[in-house]
Each structure stands twice: as structure tokens, then as C-alpha cells.
């Protein structure tokens, strides 16, 4: 189960933030290229719950313990309208879209699957 999630998130991580196109980011802890597992996050959709929104906003602001908008090569970016961000807990991941002026919207949850 974990290997499928790691492969899927590795693909997301490697394809993050292409120039002039909406990016797909993964919330990660500073100093790590692994996704942050927010065990307290309910990952509600289409709008994030309070805990998930707080984690997303803290990440977006680049506050500790997150690295914020840094791509796989360590280059800092700003989040653009339409960018997608994955946030995970132990059951799966939700992808939220940043939309001005509404904030985090269009959340879609995908449960981890074991094969």
C-alpha cells in the first residue's frame, strides 16, 4: 500500500510547478522530499476542514515546519491562481485548488488503495 502511495506522490513531486502553467504541489516538511502526513486533517471536500486549511495556509506562507513553495530543485515560487496542492493523512490524499479570492476550493479526495 505504501509503495503505491510513494510512487504516486513521487510522480506528483517530480512534476511540480512548471513555468506558466498551473502547478501541482505536495505539502512537505522542511528538509524532506516526502509528503507531510497530517494525521489531524480530515481532508474534507470540496472545501478543506479547519485543520486542513490551517496546514495548507501555513505551508503556503512558508512557515515552520513546512518548506512552502519550493520545487524539487529547491527553487522558490509563489502560488498562482489554479495551482493544485496535495495534502495527505493516513487514509489518503486530497487535492485542493488555490482560487483567488476564494482560497482553497475544489477539493477531491483519493483513498489509499492496497493491491
C-alpha positions as CSV (number, residue, x, y, z in Angstrom):
1,X,0.0,0.0,0.0
2,X,2.7,2.5,1.0
3,X,4.7,1.8,-2.1
4,X,1.8,2.7,-4.4
5,X,1.3,6.0,-2.5
6,X,5.1,6.7,-2.6
7,X,5.2,6.1,-6.3
8,X,2.1,8.3,-6.9
9,X,3.4,11.1,-4.7
10,X,6.9,10.9,-6.3
11,X,5.3,11.5,-9.7
12,X,3.4,14.5,-8.3
13,X,6.6,15.8,-6.6
14,X,8.7,15.5,-9.8
15,X,6.1,17.3,-11.9
16,X,5.5,20.2,-9.7
17,X,5.3,23.8,-10.8
18,X,6.0,24.1,-14.5
19,X,6.6,27.7,-15.7
20,X,3.4,29.5,-17.0
21,X,1.2,26.5,-16.2
22,X,-0.8,25.7,-13.1
23,X,1.5,23.7,-10.8
24,X,0.8,20.7,-8.7
25,X,2.5,20.9,-5.3
26,X,2.8,18.4,-2.4
27,X,2.8,19.7,1.2
28,X,6.2,18.7,2.7
29,X,8.2,19.3,5.8
30,X,11.4,21.4,5.6
31,X,14.4,19.2,4.8
32,X,12.3,16.4,3.4
33,X,11.1,15.4,0.0
34,X,8.4,13.1,1.5
35,X,4.8,14.3,1.7
36,X,3.6,15.7,5.1
37,X,1.1,13.3,6.8
38,X,-1.4,15.4,8.6
39,X,-3.0,12.9,10.9
40,X,-5.3,15.5,12.4
41,X,-6.6,16.6,8.9
42,X,-10.0,15.3,7.9
43,X,-9.3,16.3,4.3
44,X,-12.9,17.3,3.7
45,X,-14.0,18.2,0.2
46,X,-14.8,20.3,-1.8
47,X,-13.6,22.8,0.9
48,X,-11.0,21.9,3.4
49,X,-11.8,21.4,7.1
50,X,-10.3,23.9,9.6
51,X,-7.3,21.8,10.4
52,X,-6.5,21.0,6.7
53,X,-7.0,24.7,5.8
54,X,-4.6,25.7,8.5
55,X,-2.0,23.3,7.3
56,X,-2.4,24.5,3.7
57,X,-2.1,28.2,4.7
58,X,0.9,27.6,6.9
59,X,2.6,25.7,4.0
60,X,1.6,28.4,1.5
61,X,3.2,31.1,3.8
62,X,6.4,29.0,4.2
63,X,6.1,28.9,7.9
64,X,7.7,26.2,10.1
65,X,7.7,23.3,9.8
66,X,6.9,23.5,6.1
67,X,9.2,24.4,3.2
68,X,6.4,26.2,1.4
69,X,6.5,26.8,-2.3
70,X,9.8,25.1,-3.2
71,X,10.1,22.8,-6.1
72,X,12.1,19.6,-6.3
73,X,15.2,21.6,-7.4
74,X,14.9,23.9,-4.4
75,X,13.7,26.9,-6.3
76,X,11.2,29.1,-4.5
77,X,7.9,30.1,-6.3
78,X,4.7,31.9,-5.5
79,X,1.4,30.0,-5.7
80,X,-0.6,31.0,-8.7
81,X,-4.3,31.0,-9.3
82,X,-5.3,27.5,-10.4
83,X,-2.3,25.7,-8.7
84,X,-3.2,22.4,-7.0
85,X,-1.8,21.2,-3.7
86,X,-1.9,17.7,-2.3
87,X,-2.3,17.2,1.5
88,X,-2.3,13.6,2.9
89,X,-3.3,11.8,6.0
90,X,-3.1,8.1,6.9
91,X,-6.2,7.2,4.8
92,X,-5.4,9.1,1.5
93,X,-4.8,12.5,0.0
94,X,-7.0,15.5,-1.0
95,X,-6.0,17.8,-3.8
96,X,-7.1,21.4,-3.3
97,X,-7.0,24.2,-5.9
98,X,-5.9,27.8,-5.0
99,X,-8.5,30.2,-6.4
100,X,-8.4,34.0,-5.9
101,X,-10.3,35.4,-4.0
102,X,-11.9,32.2,-2.5
103,X,-8.8,30.4,-1.3
104,X,-8.7,26.6,-1.2
105,X,-11.5,25.1,-3.3
106,X,-12.4,22.2,-5.5
107,X,-11.0,19.6,-3.1
108,X,-11.0,16.0,-4.4
109,X,-10.2,13.1,-2.0
110,X,-8.5,9.9,-3.1
111,X,-8.3,7.0,-0.7
112,X,-5.1,5.0,-0.5
113,X,-5.5,1.6,-2.1
114,X,-3.7,-1.6,-1.5
115,X,-3.1,-4.0,-4.3
